[in-house]
Amino acid sequence: MLTLEKILMEHTLITRKEGQTLALASFLATFAYSSLVITLKGPLGSGKTTFVKGFAKGLNITERVISPTFNILKCYFYEPLSLYHIDAYRLEDEFIELGLEEYIEGDGVTLIEWPDYIKELIHTNHLSIEIEVLTPLSRQFTFKAYGEQANYLITKLQGFKNV
């Protein structure tokens, strides 16, 4: 389903410690909307799950957020928005029909780690986040908007103040 169309807007931010990464993700979550899809790309240990933890905090999810690497999907059912956290890393060797599209196309917010392994399930309107490790604590986040709704999020990110 994913066909990379033109990137409407791109924005880069650097965090210098884990707390800033959590704050960045929490800030972004305050602008989340139903059916939002965010993809997270980066090497192992780059902070993808840390970002999801911060995002969950921004959605006022109090449950402990853990990586769904072995489960592939972890759901956090909350109001007003549920969070669906997909880690497709274990699907690298083969695509398995798991019904993930029901969550990706659902009424919550879906964050997907290792999205290239399930790219056929990701619709074109999404926010892509590429994480680069700069130092053991510093990360560079490059946000790319594919679609008008994702573009809206990047305009909001420009108001984020690294503290």
One Martini backbone bead per residue (centre of mass of N, CA, C, O) as a GRO file, in nm:
protein
  163
    1MET     BB    1   0.054   0.065  -0.014
    2LEU     BB    2   0.327   0.197  -0.024
    3THR     BB    3   0.381   0.520  -0.174
    4LEU     BB    4   0.623   0.735  -0.229
    5GLU     BB    5   0.576   1.047  -0.204
    6LYS     BB    6   0.595   1.353  -0.168
    7ILE     BB    7   0.756   1.562   0.032
    8LEU     BB    8   0.625   1.832   0.203
    9MET     BB    9   0.797   1.804   0.478
   10GLU     BB   10   1.093   1.898   0.673
   11HIS     BB   11   1.243   1.805   1.000
   12THR     BB   12   1.503   1.887   1.242
   13LEU     BB   13   1.616   1.724   1.548
   14ILE     BB   14   1.798   1.753   1.862
   15THR     BB   15   1.905   1.531   2.112
   16ARG     BB   16   2.104   1.501   2.436
   17LYS     BB   17   1.879   1.326   2.584
   18GLU     BB   18   1.634   1.123   2.689
   19GLY     BB   19   1.443   1.344   2.800
   20GLN     BB   20   1.416   1.492   2.525
   21THR     BB   21   1.289   1.262   2.369
   22LEU     BB   22   1.040   1.237   2.545
   23ALA     BB   23   0.946   1.533   2.506
   24LEU     BB   24   0.913   1.530   2.202
   25ALA     BB   25   0.702   1.302   2.187
   26SER     BB   26   0.496   1.432   2.377
   27PHE     BB   27   0.448   1.682   2.208
   28LEU     BB   28   0.346   1.540   1.952
   29ALA     BB   29   0.098   1.395   2.089
   30THR     BB   30  -0.080   1.660   2.126
   31PHE     BB   31  -0.140   1.634   1.786
   32ALA     BB   32  -0.294   1.392   1.770
   33TYR     BB   33  -0.480   1.155   1.560
   34SER     BB   34  -0.691   0.975   1.409
   35SER     BB   35  -0.503   0.749   1.207
   36LEU     BB   36  -0.222   0.782   1.285
   37VAL     BB   37   0.101   0.743   1.122
   38ILE     BB   38   0.420   0.622   1.252
   39THR     BB   39   0.751   0.603   1.152
   40LEU     BB   40   1.047   0.411   1.266
   41LYS     BB   41   1.390   0.484   1.199
   42GLY     BB   42   1.665   0.273   1.304
   43PRO     BB   43   1.885   0.150   1.485
   44LEU     BB   44   1.979  -0.028   1.718
   45GLY     BB   45   1.945   0.180   1.998
   46SER     BB   46   1.819   0.475   1.898
   47GLY     BB   47   1.501   0.523   2.033
   48LYS     BB   48   1.219   0.415   1.949
   49THR     BB   49   1.091   0.325   2.221
   50THR     BB   50   1.137   0.588   2.368
   51PHE     BB   51   0.952   0.750   2.188
   52VAL     BB   52   0.695   0.590   2.256
   53LYS     BB   53   0.693   0.656   2.555
   54GLY     BB   54   0.656   0.962   2.518
   55PHE     BB   55   0.398   0.947   2.353
   56ALA     BB   56   0.226   0.810   2.566
   57LYS     BB   57   0.248   1.035   2.771
   58GLY     BB   58   0.105   1.249   2.581
   59LEU     BB   59  -0.166   1.050   2.599
   60ASN     BB   60  -0.197   0.954   2.905
   61ILE     BB   61  -0.035   0.693   2.943
   62THR     BB   62   0.030   0.472   3.228
   63GLU     BB   63   0.138   0.246   3.104
   64ARG     BB   64   0.383   0.034   3.043
   65VAL     BB   65   0.631   0.067   2.800
   66ILE     BB   66   0.712  -0.180   2.556
   67SER     BB   67   0.861  -0.385   2.355
   68PRO     BB   68   0.711  -0.583   2.076
   69THR     BB   69   0.915  -0.783   1.945
   70PHE     BB   70   0.773  -1.070   2.030
   71ASN     BB   71   0.464  -0.965   1.963
   72ILE     BB   72   0.462  -0.698   1.754
   73LEU     BB   73   0.202  -0.613   1.939
   74LYS     BB   74   0.086  -0.319   2.121
   75CYS     BB   75  -0.185  -0.225   2.332
   76TYR     BB   76  -0.340   0.103   2.419
   77PHE     BB   77  -0.639   0.157   2.583
   78TYR     BB   78  -0.753   0.487   2.531
   79GLU     BB   79  -0.860   0.811   2.620
   80PRO     BB   80  -0.911   0.928   2.308
   81LEU     BB   81  -0.641   0.751   2.237
   82SER     BB   82  -0.507   0.491   2.096
   83LEU     BB   83  -0.220   0.266   2.109
   84TYR     BB   84  -0.012   0.132   1.843
   85HIS     BB   85   0.261  -0.102   1.873
   86ILE     BB   86   0.496  -0.173   1.619
   87ASP     BB   87   0.728  -0.456   1.565
   88ALA     BB   88   0.878  -0.575   1.256
   89TYR     BB   89   1.154  -0.724   1.291
   90ARG     BB   90   1.047  -1.036   1.287
   91LEU     BB   91   0.950  -0.989   0.966
   92GLU     BB   92   1.200  -0.995   0.777
   93ASP     BB   93   1.181  -1.287   0.630
   94GLU     BB   94   0.855  -1.266   0.664
   95PHE     BB   95   0.531  -1.229   0.569
   96ILE     BB   96   0.263  -1.207   0.799
   97GLU     BB   97  -0.066  -1.269   0.859
   98LEU     BB   98  -0.203  -1.050   1.138
   99GLY     BB   99  -0.392  -0.784   1.111
  100LEU     BB  100  -0.247  -0.495   1.118
  101GLU     BB  101  -0.437  -0.314   0.940
  102GLU     BB  102  -0.653  -0.268   1.161
  103TYR     BB  103  -0.463  -0.067   1.315
  104ILE     BB  104  -0.349   0.121   1.095
  105GLU     BB  105  -0.671   0.180   1.007
  106GLY     BB  106  -0.762   0.287   1.262
  107ASP     BB  107  -0.860   0.499   1.555
  108GLY     BB  108  -0.573   0.537   1.623
  109VAL     BB  109  -0.233   0.522   1.706
  110THR     BB  110   0.052   0.440   1.493
  111LEU     BB  111   0.359   0.279   1.576
  112ILE     BB  112   0.647   0.195   1.361
  113GLU     BB  113   0.883  -0.041   1.371
  114TRP     BB  114   1.028  -0.142   1.099
  115PRO     BB  115   0.850  -0.065   0.823
  116ASP     BB  116   0.982  -0.218   0.576
  117TYR     BB  117   0.842  -0.506   0.653
  118ILE     BB  118   0.530  -0.345   0.607
  119LYS     BB  119   0.485  -0.136   0.365
  120GLU     BB  120   0.209  -0.248   0.237
  121LEU     BB  121   0.038  -0.123   0.503
  122ILE     BB  122   0.123   0.171   0.441
  123HIS     BB  123   0.012   0.465   0.406
  124THR     BB  124   0.079   0.769   0.256
  125ASN     BB  125  -0.035   0.902   0.521
  126HIS     BB  126   0.257   0.998   0.695
  127LEU     BB  127   0.503   0.982   0.954
  128SER     BB  128   0.848   1.014   0.929
  129ILE     BB  129   1.117   0.870   1.134
  130GLU     BB  130   1.461   0.948   1.158
  131ILE     BB  131   1.728   0.790   1.338
  132GLU     BB  132   2.032   0.929   1.468
  133VAL     BB  133   2.338   0.850   1.596
  134LEU     BB  134   2.577   1.065   1.751
  135THR     BB  135   2.573   0.968   2.047
  136PRO     BB  136   2.498   0.801   2.325
  137LEU     BB  137   2.271   1.056   2.371
  138SER     BB  138   2.246   1.156   2.082
  139ARG     BB  139   1.981   1.271   1.851
  140GLN     BB  140   1.853   1.253   1.519
  141PHE     BB  141   1.552   1.399   1.389
  142THR     BB  142   1.369   1.307   1.095
  143PHE     BB  143   1.096   1.467   0.952
  144LYS     BB  144   0.838   1.326   0.732
  145ALA     BB  145   0.587   1.431   0.509
  146TYR     BB  146   0.302   1.227   0.406
  147GLY     BB  147   0.092   1.453   0.380
  148GLU     BB  148  -0.114   1.686   0.524
  149GLN     BB  149  -0.136   1.579   0.814
  150ALA     BB  150   0.170   1.549   0.860
  151ASN     BB  151   0.238   1.842   0.803
  152TYR     BB  152   0.104   1.956   1.055
  153LEU     BB  153   0.305   1.832   1.258
  154ILE     BB  154   0.556   1.987   1.163
  155THR     BB  155   0.453   2.267   1.231
  156LYS     BB  156   0.444   2.200   1.538
  157LEU     BB  157   0.749   2.116   1.582
  158GLN     BB  158   0.862   2.411   1.547
  159GLY     BB  159   0.771   2.466   1.865
  160PHE     BB  160   0.998   2.310   1.979
  161LYS     BB  161   1.176   2.309   2.296
  162ASN     BB  162   1.484   2.260   2.394
  163VAL     BB  163   1.580   2.186   2.744
   0.00000   0.00000   0.00000
